[in-house]
Amino acid sequence: MTQIAFIGLGNMGGPMAANLVKAGHKVTAFDFVQAALDTFVEAGGVAASSAIEAIKGAQVVVSMLPAGKHVAGLLLGDEHGNGGLLSNLAKGSLVIDSSTIDVETARRLGLAAKELGIDFVDAPVSGGTAGAKAGTLSFIVGGDQAAFKRAQPLLTDMGKNIFHAGDAGAGQIAKMCNNMLLSVLMAGTAEAIQMGVENGLDPKVLSDIMVKSSGRNWALEIYNPVPGVMDGTPASNSYQGGFMVDLMNKDLGLALTAAQASDSSVPMGQQAAKLFKAHGDAGHGGLDFSSIYQHYTNNKV
């Protein structure tokens, strides 16, 4: 049993923390939303009144927060380095940040932790809320080999596929590449199906054809964007749940920033970013990202 502090009990963090409890660990958590803490306590966890209180006696800290500024504020504190969790953790502790953040912040946090004798890995996830609940997430980890080996058993308690991408920040780069490709696949799948529908095809029949043909991809096979074609998908639930358009736009912003820093050519990623931004700006940011299908039905692009 490991004593763990978990910071951030949102749609992803809550189920992840609950799975650590199920695995037999003692988990103390903090979140600003009381309802999230209440749900976690019902799952067998312990609630703390602050992040500092949550880490008392903890060997491991796991964070799942919205953006790099939140993670940096949590771990480093103010501009003078006061009040951050890193300065309050014992030497030899392990910090696992599963937030999706910018590469520069992830690397900065890795260096700061190392200077204090603390192991740090950035471990963003793929698999959505369903994967978080089922404990089948994929973790894409950046950090040195020793830190990765320490983190791996705990990540296995929350996920199914654990990848070591490289040093600190590498997890974020790999996640950005994956989500940029995902945005291109989803937008392209929605575009192709809508063209077929407008030419008289049944969307399910067309989807079945393409799944068995060279256009086969994850969006077609697992996450069809057309309502009624596939049971259990956000598309068949008014695009509720899943991975929000706003979050896809955040990830695409991070990917394009990284591409600019490396002078990488990403024309498909840039076009996907324009499409998802327009969809979000039209008031659909809270819907699942597969709702990009509506962008084709509502707009002639």
Secondary structure by P-SEA (a helix, b strand, c coil): ccbbbbccccccaaaaaaaaaaaccccccccccaaaaaaaaaabbbbbcccccccccccbbbbbcccaaaaaaaacccccccccccccccccbbbbbcccccaaaaaaaaaaaaaacbbbbbccccccaaaaaacbbbbbccccaaaaaaaaaaaaacccccccccccaaaaaaaaaaaaaaaaaaaaaaaaaaaaaaacccaaaaaaaaaaccccccccccccccccccccccccccccccccaaaaaaaaaaaaaaaaaaccccaaaaaaaaaaaaaaaacccccccccaaaaaaaccc
